[in-house]
Amino acid sequence: MRYAFLVAAFALASAAPVRKDDAAPVCGALPDYVLTYAPMLYLQSGEGNFLADPAGDFLNHVTVKDNTGTTLAGPTPITGGNLNDYPSGVIWLTSDDDPQTNPVWLQSPVGKPADGTERSGAPISIITVNQADGSLIAYYMFFYAYNHGPKVLGRNYGNHVGDWEYTAIRFESGTPTQMYFSEHDAGTAVDFSIVELDANSQKPITYVAVGSHANYPTNGNNGKHPYSLPLGVLADYTSDASSAIMVDASQNYRGYCYSAADGFQATHDTPDKDVSWLQWAGNWGDKQYPNSDPRQYGFAGQYHYVNGPTGPVQKNLLRVDICEKTSGSACVIETSVDSVEAIHHHNKLS
């Protein structure tokens, strides 16, 4: 999914210090309620690009390049432990393979749960931020190696290497009160009272669109979610419980807390305490291919290949509202299912 450059968020988040080594202070375990209400991802039944480890195998297949396409010097091989030693800013983790060849690492089959299970082989990042009013916002960050955009007239739009998506829940005294769902360059915020719960686990459901991995609070119009271009011709598609591939975010995760004073810290039960990769403020994928590239085409402002996304540190983690917005616009909290169905991407990022 394509996200705008979040200049204000970057300035705020990047001011926090970086924790790099195992000797750095750690925060306690994630609160039980953060795991109790960790979302159940309903991946669309036709999904072919699954969750991946952003600090793992993904980094074995990319090269750090600047905005001109020049390879930057730095430690090799690239790892989660040394990624932040590279420059940040308008920098790109550029695929070593042509995405059109659909290499296995972009598909990340390890992220697909085995039959009969709800556990992804790729860990989800759960980041908690304490609020001044005593509440807590938990961010459930999902990384995919590839975003495969939807089709219009037989051609895909919005493809990119690397894909950071997430949901966020505000807790007050351990009780969930609001939930945010990231969707392309916007998102939907809802009162938790209208969030759909998985019938078996009673966990909140996030309906994940095939290919783009946009998160939705409902299954839309029989799985269809128009989001761009007139007449709904560019749309996301999701699956309900009858056919979805389900992933329980609490079954494989890395836990972190984040603050302006201390930056990222790993929870004491997260085996790898290194958090430097979380602080890297570049783009987790290729730069949008120029129009001269034979792989590129466009239509009505949409392109076949677009920029790779920014990472967690640039998602405005120190926000006060549940929405990711970075401007002074209001954060709209939907309070009925009807209002959710009536709008698309109400809360723009800027």
BALOBA-1460 file (C-alpha; in Angstrom, 3 decimals):
// residues 350
<rec num="1" residu="m" x="0.000" y="0.000" z="0.000"/>
<rec num="2" residu="r" x="1.267" y="3.416" z="-0.860"/>
<rec num="3" residu="y" x="1.657" y="5.970" z="1.949"/>
<rec num="4" residu="a" x="2.467" y="9.649" z="1.581"/>
<rec num="5" residu="f" x="5.745" y="10.892" z="3.024"/>
<rec num="6" residu="l" x="4.839" y="11.836" z="6.597"/>
<rec num="7" residu="v" x="7.100" y="14.803" z="7.158"/>
<rec num="8" residu="a" x="5.646" y="15.900" z="10.458"/>
<rec num="9" residu="a" x="5.576" y="12.364" z="11.800"/>
<rec num="10" residu="f" x="9.160" y="11.789" z="10.772"/>
<rec num="11" residu="a" x="10.330" y="14.903" z="12.569"/>
<rec num="12" residu="l" x="8.534" y="13.865" z="15.733"/>
<rec num="13" residu="a" x="9.358" y="10.181" z="15.744"/>
<rec num="14" residu="s" x="12.956" y="10.426" z="14.612"/>
<rec num="15" residu="a" x="13.748" y="12.688" z="17.535"/>
<rec num="16" residu="a" x="13.519" y="9.688" z="19.846"/>
<rec num="17" residu="p" x="16.820" y="7.969" z="20.658"/>
<rec num="18" residu="v" x="17.794" y="4.620" z="19.189"/>
<rec num="19" residu="r" x="18.349" y="1.489" z="21.285"/>
<rec num="20" residu="k" x="20.789" y="-0.813" z="19.523"/>
<rec num="21" residu="d" x="22.154" y="-3.460" z="21.839"/>
<rec num="22" residu="d" x="21.032" y="-6.179" z="24.207"/>
<rec num="23" residu="a" x="22.335" y="-4.196" z="27.185"/>
<rec num="24" residu="a" x="19.846" y="-1.380" z="26.544"/>
<rec num="25" residu="p" x="16.917" y="-1.096" z="28.962"/>
<rec num="26" residu="v" x="13.866" y="-3.147" z="28.067"/>
<rec num="27" residu="c" x="10.230" y="-2.626" z="28.922"/>
<rec num="28" residu="g" x="8.105" y="-5.188" z="30.725"/>
<rec num="29" residu="a" x="5.897" y="-7.734" z="29.040"/>
<rec num="30" residu="l" x="3.035" y="-6.509" z="26.922"/>
<rec num="31" residu="p" x="-0.115" y="-6.082" z="29.007"/>
<rec num="32" residu="d" x="-2.321" y="-9.174" z="28.850"/>
<rec num="33" residu="y" x="-5.165" y="-7.184" z="27.310"/>
<rec num="34" residu="v" x="-2.964" y="-6.145" z="24.362"/>
<rec num="35" residu="l" x="-2.627" y="-9.820" z="23.447"/>
<rec num="36" residu="t" x="-6.206" y="-10.729" z="24.337"/>
<rec num="37" residu="y" x="-7.442" y="-8.173" z="21.820"/>
<rec num="38" residu="a" x="-4.687" y="-8.676" z="19.247"/>
<rec num="39" residu="p" x="-6.537" y="-8.791" z="15.925"/>
<rec num="40" residu="m" x="-7.500" y="-11.790" z="13.878"/>
<rec num="41" residu="l" x="-6.456" y="-11.140" z="10.301"/>
<rec num="42" residu="y" x="-8.915" y="-12.426" z="7.724"/>
<rec num="43" residu="l" x="-6.693" y="-12.686" z="4.647"/>
<rec num="44" residu="q" x="-8.615" y="-12.916" z="1.405"/>
<rec num="45" residu="s" x="-8.890" y="-16.494" z="0.170"/>
<rec num="46" residu="g" x="-6.854" y="-15.799" z="-2.976"/>
<rec num="47" residu="e" x="-3.913" y="-14.130" z="-1.197"/>
<rec num="48" residu="g" x="-0.543" y="-14.949" z="-2.697"/>
<rec num="49" residu="n" x="1.793" y="-12.569" z="-0.836"/>
<rec num="50" residu="f" x="1.933" y="-13.384" z="2.860"/>
<rec num="51" residu="l" x="3.389" y="-11.831" z="5.986"/>
<rec num="52" residu="a" x="7.190" y="-11.576" z="5.991"/>
<rec num="53" residu="d" x="9.891" y="-10.818" z="8.560"/>
<rec num="54" residu="p" x="11.096" y="-7.224" z="7.971"/>
<rec num="55" residu="a" x="14.275" y="-7.829" z="9.988"/>
<rec num="56" residu="g" x="14.899" y="-11.256" z="8.454"/>
<rec num="57" residu="d" x="14.965" y="-12.811" z="4.974"/>
<rec num="58" residu="f" x="13.537" y="-9.725" z="3.256"/>
<rec num="59" residu="l" x="16.806" y="-7.860" z="3.863"/>
<rec num="60" residu="n" x="18.741" y="-10.624" z="2.082"/>
<rec num="61" residu="h" x="17.137" y="-9.600" z="-1.209"/>
<rec num="62" residu="v" x="17.442" y="-5.813" z="-1.281"/>
<rec num="63" residu="t" x="20.129" y="-3.193" z="-1.849"/>
<rec num="64" residu="v" x="20.145" y="0.256" z="-0.226"/>
<rec num="65" residu="k" x="20.030" y="2.957" z="-2.914"/>
<rec num="66" residu="d" x="19.643" y="6.722" z="-2.881"/>
<rec num="67" residu="n" x="17.130" y="8.739" z="-4.882"/>
<rec num="68" residu="t" x="19.356" y="8.638" z="-7.982"/>
<rec num="69" residu="g" x="19.595" y="4.847" z="-7.914"/>
<rec num="70" residu="t" x="23.167" y="4.840" z="-6.621"/>
<rec num="71" residu="t" x="24.061" y="1.977" z="-4.290"/>
<rec num="72" residu="l" x="25.067" y="3.255" z="-0.873"/>
<rec num="73" residu="a" x="28.069" y="1.943" z="1.013"/>
<rec num="74" residu="g" x="27.345" y="0.232" z="4.298"/>
<rec num="75" residu="p" x="27.618" y="-2.992" z="6.276"/>
<rec num="76" residu="t" x="26.953" y="-6.253" z="4.487"/>
<rec num="77" residu="p" x="24.992" y="-8.377" z="4.627"/>
<rec num="78" residu="i" x="22.154" y="-6.031" z="5.581"/>
<rec num="79" residu="t" x="20.511" y="-7.155" z="8.823"/>
<rec num="80" residu="g" x="18.003" y="-5.801" z="11.287"/>
<rec num="81" residu="g" x="20.960" y="-5.009" z="13.503"/>
<rec num="82" residu="n" x="22.805" y="-2.788" z="11.026"/>
<rec num="83" residu="l" x="20.054" y="-1.345" z="8.793"/>
<rec num="84" residu="n" x="19.997" y="1.898" z="10.766"/>
<rec num="85" residu="d" x="23.728" y="2.334" z="10.058"/>
<rec num="86" residu="y" x="22.658" y="3.271" z="6.543"/>
<rec num="87" residu="p" x="21.423" y="6.789" z="5.769"/>
<rec num="88" residu="s" x="17.706" y="7.443" z="6.059"/>
<rec num="89" residu="g" x="15.409" y="9.908" z="4.360"/>
<rec num="90" residu="v" x="14.697" y="9.514" z="0.632"/>
<rec num="91" residu="i" x="16.472" y="6.146" z="0.537"/>
<rec num="92" residu="w" x="15.153" y="2.927" z="-0.965"/>
<rec num="93" residu="l" x="15.480" y="-0.765" z="-0.102"/>
<rec num="94" residu="t" x="15.583" y="-1.783" z="-3.742"/>
<rec num="95" residu="s" x="14.770" y="-5.309" z="-4.885"/>
<rec num="96" residu="d" x="17.677" y="-7.337" z="-6.271"/>
<rec num="97" residu="d" x="15.171" y="-9.201" z="-8.463"/>
<rec num="98" residu="d" x="12.717" y="-7.966" z="-11.052"/>
<rec num="99" residu="p" x="9.357" y="-8.095" z="-9.209"/>
<rec num="100" residu="q" x="7.671" y="-9.182" z="-12.421"/>
<rec num="101" residu="t" x="9.453" y="-12.537" z="-12.134"/>
<rec num="102" residu="n" x="7.542" y="-13.104" z="-8.856"/>
<rec num="103" residu="p" x="10.452" y="-14.577" z="-6.848"/>
<rec num="104" residu="v" x="9.522" y="-16.772" z="-3.901"/>
<rec num="105" residu="w" x="10.821" y="-14.297" z="-1.308"/>
<rec num="106" residu="l" x="8.207" y="-11.755" z="-2.416"/>
<rec num="107" residu="q" x="5.498" y="-14.362" z="-1.911"/>
<rec num="108" residu="s" x="6.840" y="-15.245" z="1.576"/>
<rec num="109" residu="p" x="5.170" y="-18.667" z="1.841"/>
<rec num="110" residu="v" x="6.556" y="-18.982" z="5.392"/>
<rec num="111" residu="g" x="3.985" y="-16.376" z="6.377"/>
<rec num="112" residu="k" x="1.033" y="-18.535" z="5.349"/>
<rec num="113" residu="p" x="-0.407" y="-20.481" z="8.306"/>
<rec num="114" residu="a" x="-0.243" y="-24.247" z="8.020"/>
<rec num="115" residu="d" x="-3.572" y="-25.940" z="7.424"/>
<rec num="116" residu="g" x="-5.658" y="-26.049" z="10.557"/>
<rec num="117" residu="t" x="-3.634" y="-23.331" z="12.320"/>
<rec num="118" residu="e" x="-3.831" y="-19.549" z="12.703"/>
<rec num="119" residu="r" x="-0.107" y="-18.982" z="13.259"/>
<rec num="120" residu="s" x="1.996" y="-17.161" z="10.676"/>
<rec num="121" residu="g" x="5.634" y="-18.156" z="10.426"/>
<rec num="122" residu="a" x="6.518" y="-14.451" z="10.144"/>
<rec num="123" residu="p" x="6.344" y="-12.393" z="13.362"/>
<rec num="124" residu="i" x="4.058" y="-9.392" z="13.765"/>
<rec num="125" residu="s" x="5.435" y="-6.311" z="15.545"/>
<rec num="126" residu="i" x="3.311" y="-5.084" z="18.464"/>
<rec num="127" residu="i" x="4.263" y="-1.604" z="19.699"/>
<rec num="128" residu="t" x="2.658" y="0.043" z="22.722"/>
<rec num="129" residu="v" x="2.658" y="3.776" z="23.497"/>
<rec num="130" residu="n" x="1.451" y="5.173" z="26.830"/>
<rec num="131" residu="q" x="-0.693" y="8.295" z="26.544"/>
<rec num="132" residu="a" x="-0.688" y="11.370" z="28.802"/>
<rec num="133" residu="d" x="-4.334" y="10.742" z="29.745"/>
<rec num="134" residu="g" x="-3.500" y="7.276" z="31.105"/>
<rec num="135" residu="s" x="-4.728" y="5.362" z="28.065"/>
<rec num="136" residu="l" x="-2.511" y="3.162" z="25.885"/>
<rec num="137" residu="i" x="-2.403" y="2.731" z="22.115"/>
<rec num="138" residu="a" x="-1.227" y="-0.624" z="20.805"/>
<rec num="139" residu="y" x="-0.023" y="-0.792" z="17.208"/>
<rec num="140" residu="y" x="-0.190" y="-4.166" z="15.483"/>
<rec num="141" residu="m" x="2.247" y="-3.835" z="12.562"/>
<rec num="142" residu="f" x="2.025" y="-6.245" z="9.624"/>
<rec num="143" residu="f" x="4.822" y="-6.453" z="7.055"/>
<rec num="144" residu="y" x="4.504" y="-8.075" z="3.642"/>
<rec num="145" residu="a" x="7.364" y="-8.357" z="1.139"/>
<rec num="146" residu="y" x="5.147" y="-7.315" z="-1.759"/>
<rec num="147" residu="n" x="1.988" y="-5.334" z="-2.459"/>
<rec num="148" residu="h" x="0.151" y="-6.668" z="-5.509"/>
<rec num="149" residu="g" x="-2.349" y="-4.012" z="-6.547"/>
<rec num="150" residu="p" x="-5.857" y="-4.635" z="-7.912"/>
<rec num="151" residu="k" x="-6.746" y="-4.772" z="-11.590"/>
<rec num="152" residu="v" x="-8.585" y="-2.340" z="-13.827"/>
<rec num="153" residu="l" x="-9.375" y="-3.542" z="-17.347"/>
<rec num="154" residu="g" x="-6.965" y="-6.431" z="-16.900"/>
<rec num="155" residu="r" x="-3.982" y="-4.357" z="-15.697"/>
<rec num="156" residu="n" x="-2.647" y="-4.093" z="-12.135"/>
<rec num="157" residu="y" x="-2.185" y="-0.749" z="-10.402"/>
<rec num="158" residu="g" x="-0.353" y="0.116" z="-7.199"/>
<rec num="159" residu="n" x="2.268" y="-2.653" z="-7.099"/>
<rec num="160" residu="h" x="5.308" y="-2.104" z="-4.888"/>
<rec num="161" residu="v" x="8.043" y="-3.986" z="-3.062"/>
<rec num="162" residu="g" x="7.602" y="-3.914" z="0.713"/>
<rec num="163" residu="d" x="4.276" y="-3.276" z="2.436"/>
<rec num="164" residu="w" x="3.738" y="-1.965" z="5.976"/>
<rec num="165" residu="e" x="0.157" y="-2.174" z="7.231"/>
<rec num="166" residu="y" x="-1.335" y="-2.028" z="10.707"/>
<rec num="167" residu="t" x="-4.267" y="-1.710" z="13.032"/>
<rec num="168" residu="a" x="-4.214" y="0.267" z="16.279"/>
<rec num="169" residu="i" x="-6.357" y="-0.054" z="19.399"/>
<rec num="170" residu="r" x="-6.781" y="2.482" z="22.183"/>
<rec num="171" residu="f" x="-7.207" y="0.944" z="25.635"/>
<rec num="172" residu="e" x="-8.577" y="2.775" z="28.648"/>
<rec num="173" residu="s" x="-7.967" y="0.924" z="31.937"/>
<rec num="174" residu="g" x="-7.389" y="-2.217" z="29.882"/>
<rec num="175" residu="t" x="-10.659" y="-1.899" z="27.944"/>
<rec num="176" residu="p" x="-10.553" y="-1.350" z="24.162"/>
<rec num="177" residu="t" x="-12.416" y="1.829" z="23.194"/>
<rec num="178" residu="q" x="-11.309" y="2.693" z="19.619"/>
<rec num="179" residu="m" x="-9.698" y="0.893" z="16.671"/>
<rec num="180" residu="y" x="-7.961" y="2.194" z="13.559"/>
<rec num="181" residu="f" x="-7.549" y="0.327" z="10.265"/>
<rec num="182" residu="s" x="-4.874" y="1.436" z="7.760"/>
<rec num="183" residu="e" x="-6.106" y="1.649" z="4.164"/>
<rec num="184" residu="h" x="-3.860" y="2.978" z="1.383"/>
<rec num="185" residu="d" x="-3.225" y="6.700" z="2.015"/>
<rec num="186" residu="a" x="-5.955" y="6.935" z="4.645"/>
<rec num="187" residu="g" x="-7.743" y="4.800" z="7.202"/>
<rec num="188" residu="t" x="-10.939" y="4.135" z="9.117"/>
<rec num="189" residu="a" x="-11.312" y="4.772" z="12.857"/>
<rec num="190" residu="v" x="-14.237" y="3.218" z="14.708"/>
<rec num="191" residu="d" x="-15.663" y="2.990" z="18.187"/>
<rec num="192" residu="f" x="-14.699" y="-0.443" z="19.459"/>
<rec num="193" residu="s" x="-18.342" y="-1.248" z="20.227"/>
<rec num="194" residu="i" x="-18.994" y="-1.781" z="16.492"/>
<rec num="195" residu="v" x="-15.874" y="-3.842" z="15.760"/>
<rec num="196" residu="e" x="-16.673" y="-7.332" z="14.496"/>
<rec num="197" residu="l" x="-15.293" y="-10.148" z="16.660"/>
<rec num="198" residu="d" x="-14.166" y="-13.562" z="15.489"/>
<rec num="199" residu="a" x="-16.791" y="-16.096" z="16.548"/>
<rec num="200" residu="n" x="-14.290" y="-18.549" z="18.031"/>
<rec num="201" residu="s" x="-11.575" y="-16.382" z="19.584"/>
<rec num="202" residu="q" x="-13.624" y="-13.226" z="20.244"/>
<rec num="203" residu="k" x="-10.707" y="-11.241" z="18.820"/>
<rec num="204" residu="p" x="-11.352" y="-8.144" z="16.685"/>
<rec num="205" residu="i" x="-11.397" y="-8.903" z="12.970"/>
<rec num="206" residu="t" x="-9.462" y="-6.967" z="10.386"/>
<rec num="207" residu="y" x="-10.517" y="-7.846" z="6.865"/>
<rec num="208" residu="v" x="-7.319" y="-7.798" z="4.776"/>
<rec num="209" residu="a" x="-7.645" y="-7.056" z="1.070"/>
<rec num="210" residu="v" x="-6.069" y="-9.446" z="-1.387"/>
<rec num="211" residu="g" x="-2.743" y="-8.189" z="-2.715"/>
<rec num="212" residu="s" x="-2.882" y="-4.641" z="-1.317"/>
<rec num="213" residu="h" x="-3.293" y="-5.834" z="2.304"/>
<rec num="214" residu="a" x="-5.439" y="-2.803" z="3.172"/>
<rec num="215" residu="n" x="-7.301" y="-3.337" z="6.462"/>
<rec num="216" residu="y" x="-11.065" y="-2.930" z="6.736"/>
<rec num="217" residu="p" x="-13.447" y="-3.122" z="9.722"/>
<rec num="218" residu="t" x="-16.143" y="-4.848" z="7.660"/>
<rec num="219" residu="n" x="-16.378" y="-7.173" z="4.667"/>
<rec num="220" residu="g" x="-17.737" y="-4.309" z="2.590"/>
<rec num="221" residu="n" x="-20.286" y="-5.013" z="-0.118"/>
<rec num="222" residu="n" x="-19.942" y="-8.782" z="-0.332"/>
<rec num="223" residu="g" x="-16.188" y="-8.346" z="-0.078"/>
<rec num="224" residu="k" x="-15.819" y="-5.341" z="-2.400"/>
<rec num="225" residu="h" x="-14.277" y="-2.045" z="-1.218"/>
<rec num="226" residu="p" x="-14.047" y="0.640" z="-3.973"/>
<rec num="227" residu="y" x="-11.360" y="3.199" z="-3.123"/>
<rec num="228" residu="s" x="-10.244" y="5.094" z="-6.217"/>
<rec num="229" residu="l" x="-11.394" y="6.082" z="-9.707"/>
<rec num="230" residu="p" x="-15.055" y="6.675" z="-10.636"/>
<rec num="231" residu="l" x="-17.729" y="3.973" z="-10.471"/>
<rec num="232" residu="g" x="-15.682" y="1.828" z="-8.113"/>
<rec num="233" residu="v" x="-13.599" y="0.349" z="-10.911"/>
<rec num="234" residu="l" x="-10.501" y="0.234" z="-8.666"/>
<rec num="235" residu="a" x="-11.429" y="-1.785" z="-5.614"/>
<rec num="236" residu="d" x="-10.080" y="-4.010" z="-2.861"/>
<rec num="237" residu="y" x="-11.562" y="-7.435" z="-2.144"/>
<rec num="238" residu="t" x="-11.812" y="-9.276" z="1.174"/>
<rec num="239" residu="s" x="-13.193" y="-12.605" z="2.420"/>
<rec num="240" residu="d" x="-15.481" y="-13.469" z="5.308"/>
<rec num="241" residu="a" x="-15.058" y="-16.278" z="7.834"/>
<rec num="242" residu="s" x="-16.334" y="-18.911" z="5.410"/>
<rec num="243" residu="s" x="-13.248" y="-18.704" z="3.182"/>
<rec num="244" residu="a" x="-10.672" y="-16.350" z="4.745"/>
<rec num="245" residu="i" x="-7.137" y="-17.439" z="5.623"/>
<rec num="246" residu="m" x="-6.975" y="-16.542" z="9.323"/>
<rec num="247" residu="v" x="-3.925" y="-15.280" z="11.204"/>
<rec num="248" residu="d" x="-3.986" y="-14.690" z="14.967"/>
<rec num="249" residu="a" x="-1.638" y="-11.776" z="15.639"/>
<rec num="250" residu="s" x="-0.957" y="-12.977" z="19.193"/>
<rec num="251" residu="q" x="0.517" y="-16.338" z="18.150"/>
<rec num="252" residu="n" x="3.805" y="-15.045" z="16.708"/>
<rec num="253" residu="y" x="4.946" y="-11.553" z="17.562"/>
<rec num="254" residu="r" x="7.779" y="-9.313" z="18.722"/>
<rec num="255" residu="g" x="6.814" y="-6.887" z="21.489"/>
<rec num="256" residu="y" x="8.040" y="-3.298" z="21.874"/>
<rec num="257" residu="c" x="7.200" y="-0.104" z="23.688"/>
<rec num="258" residu="y" x="7.901" y="3.374" z="22.357"/>
<rec num="259" residu="s" x="8.211" y="6.845" z="23.859"/>
<rec num="260" residu="a" x="9.711" y="10.221" z="23.013"/>
<rec num="261" residu="a" x="12.182" y="9.841" z="25.883"/>
<rec num="262" residu="d" x="13.397" y="6.277" z="25.290"/>
<rec num="263" residu="g" x="12.610" y="5.492" z="21.673"/>
<rec num="264" residu="f" x="11.948" y="1.821" z="20.937"/>
<rec num="265" residu="q" x="12.538" y="-0.797" z="23.621"/>
<rec num="266" residu="a" x="11.928" y="-4.520" z="23.317"/>
<rec num="267" residu="t" x="9.802" y="-6.312" z="25.873"/>
<rec num="268" residu="h" x="11.789" y="-8.598" z="28.161"/>
<rec num="269" residu="d" x="10.230" y="-11.705" z="26.557"/>
<rec num="270" residu="t" x="11.175" y="-10.712" z="22.992"/>
<rec num="271" residu="p" x="14.256" y="-12.858" z="22.217"/>
<rec num="272" residu="d" x="15.985" y="-10.376" z="19.904"/>
<rec num="273" residu="k" x="16.304" y="-7.095" z="21.803"/>
<rec num="274" residu="d" x="17.711" y="-5.225" z="18.781"/>
<rec num="275" residu="v" x="15.388" y="-2.367" z="17.832"/>
<rec num="276" residu="s" x="17.585" y="-0.347" z="15.477"/>
<rec num="277" residu="w" x="15.764" y="-1.608" z="12.344"/>
<rec num="278" residu="l" x="12.547" y="-0.105" z="13.675"/>
<rec num="279" residu="q" x="14.177" y="3.327" z="13.767"/>
<rec num="280" residu="w" x="15.362" y="3.302" z="10.146"/>
<rec num="281" residu="a" x="13.508" y="6.144" z="8.409"/>
<rec num="282" residu="g" x="13.782" y="5.237" z="4.744"/>
<rec num="283" residu="n" x="11.539" y="3.460" z="2.241"/>
<rec num="284" residu="w" x="11.015" y="-0.286" z="2.516"/>
<rec num="285" residu="g" x="10.910" y="-0.949" z="-1.208"/>
<rec num="286" residu="d" x="11.735" y="0.334" z="-4.685"/>
<rec num="287" residu="k" x="11.359" y="3.902" z="-5.883"/>
<rec num="288" residu="q" x="8.476" y="4.294" z="-8.334"/>
<rec num="289" residu="y" x="9.687" y="3.232" z="-11.760"/>
<rec num="290" residu="p" x="9.932" y="6.060" z="-14.324"/>
<rec num="291" residu="n" x="7.512" y="6.207" z="-17.235"/>
<rec num="292" residu="s" x="10.416" y="5.234" z="-19.490"/>
<rec num="293" residu="d" x="10.671" y="1.851" z="-17.752"/>
<rec num="294" residu="p" x="8.912" y="-0.782" z="-19.910"/>
<rec num="295" residu="r" x="7.314" y="-2.233" z="-16.776"/>
<rec num="296" residu="q" x="5.565" y="1.043" z="-15.986"/>
<rec num="297" residu="y" x="2.195" y="2.337" z="-17.174"/>
<rec num="298" residu="g" x="-0.414" y="4.702" z="-15.798"/>
<rec num="299" residu="f" x="-4.086" y="5.595" z="-15.956"/>
<rec num="300" residu="a" x="-5.967" y="8.509" z="-14.365"/>
<rec num="301" residu="g" x="-3.174" y="9.211" z="-11.895"/>
<rec num="302" residu="q" x="-2.714" y="5.563" z="-10.913"/>
<rec num="303" residu="y" x="0.472" y="3.661" z="-11.785"/>
<rec num="304" residu="h" x="1.476" y="0.051" z="-12.213"/>
<rec num="305" residu="y" x="4.493" y="0.437" z="-9.887"/>
<rec num="306" residu="v" x="4.579" y="3.004" z="-7.081"/>
<rec num="307" residu="n" x="6.932" y="3.902" z="-4.234"/>
<rec num="308" residu="g" x="7.701" y="1.451" z="-1.476"/>
<rec num="309" residu="p" x="6.303" y="2.466" z="1.959"/>
<rec num="310" residu="t" x="7.821" y="4.096" z="4.992"/>
<rec num="311" residu="g" x="8.264" y="2.011" z="8.168"/>
<rec num="312" residu="p" x="6.909" y="2.067" z="11.721"/>
<rec num="313" residu="v" x="8.954" y="5.053" z="12.937"/>
<rec num="314" residu="q" x="7.193" y="7.221" z="10.335"/>
<rec num="315" residu="k" x="3.644" y="6.181" z="11.222"/>
<rec num="316" residu="n" x="3.098" y="9.008" z="13.729"/>
<rec num="317" residu="l" x="3.357" y="6.661" z="16.710"/>
<rec num="318" residu="l" x="3.242" y="9.547" z="19.180"/>
<rec num="319" residu="r" x="-0.168" y="10.680" z="17.969"/>
<rec num="320" residu="v" x="-2.845" y="11.678" z="20.444"/>
<rec num="321" residu="d" x="-5.833" y="10.709" z="18.294"/>
<rec num="322" residu="i" x="-6.225" y="7.139" z="17.112"/>
<rec num="323" residu="c" x="-5.993" y="8.296" z="13.461"/>
<rec num="324" residu="e" x="-2.639" y="8.483" z="11.697"/>
<rec num="325" residu="k" x="-3.352" y="11.973" z="10.319"/>
<rec num="326" residu="t" x="-0.492" y="14.458" z="10.437"/>
<rec num="327" residu="s" x="-2.417" y="17.673" z="9.792"/>
<rec num="328" residu="g" x="-4.965" y="19.544" z="11.907"/>
<rec num="329" residu="s" x="-7.939" y="17.814" z="10.300"/>
<rec num="330" residu="a" x="-10.376" y="16.049" z="12.596"/>
<rec num="331" residu="c" x="-10.089" y="12.358" z="13.431"/>
<rec num="332" residu="v" x="-13.521" y="10.960" z="12.574"/>
<rec num="333" residu="i" x="-14.571" y="8.035" z="14.785"/>
<rec num="334" residu="e" x="-17.330" y="6.013" z="13.158"/>
<rec num="335" residu="t" x="-19.991" y="4.807" z="15.604"/>
<rec num="336" residu="s" x="-22.205" y="2.646" z="13.397"/>
<rec num="337" residu="v" x="-21.677" y="-0.042" z="10.809"/>
<rec num="338" residu="d" x="-23.859" y="1.927" z="8.395"/>
<rec num="339" residu="s" x="-21.523" y="4.915" z="8.598"/>
<rec num="340" residu="v" x="-18.508" y="2.684" z="7.975"/>
<rec num="341" residu="e" x="-20.152" y="1.200" z="4.874"/>
<rec num="342" residu="a" x="-21.062" y="4.682" z="3.599"/>
<rec num="343" residu="i" x="-17.546" y="6.135" z="3.589"/>
<rec num="344" residu="h" x="-14.211" y="5.144" z="2.147"/>
<rec num="345" residu="h" x="-10.918" y="6.370" z="3.584"/>
<rec num="346" residu="h" x="-12.422" y="9.175" z="5.665"/>
<rec num="347" residu="n" x="-9.272" y="9.988" z="7.633"/>
<rec num="348" residu="k" x="-6.598" y="11.115" z="5.179"/>
<rec num="349" residu="l" x="-3.022" y="11.165" z="6.424"/>
<rec num="350" residu="s" x="-2.578" y="14.859" z="5.773"/>
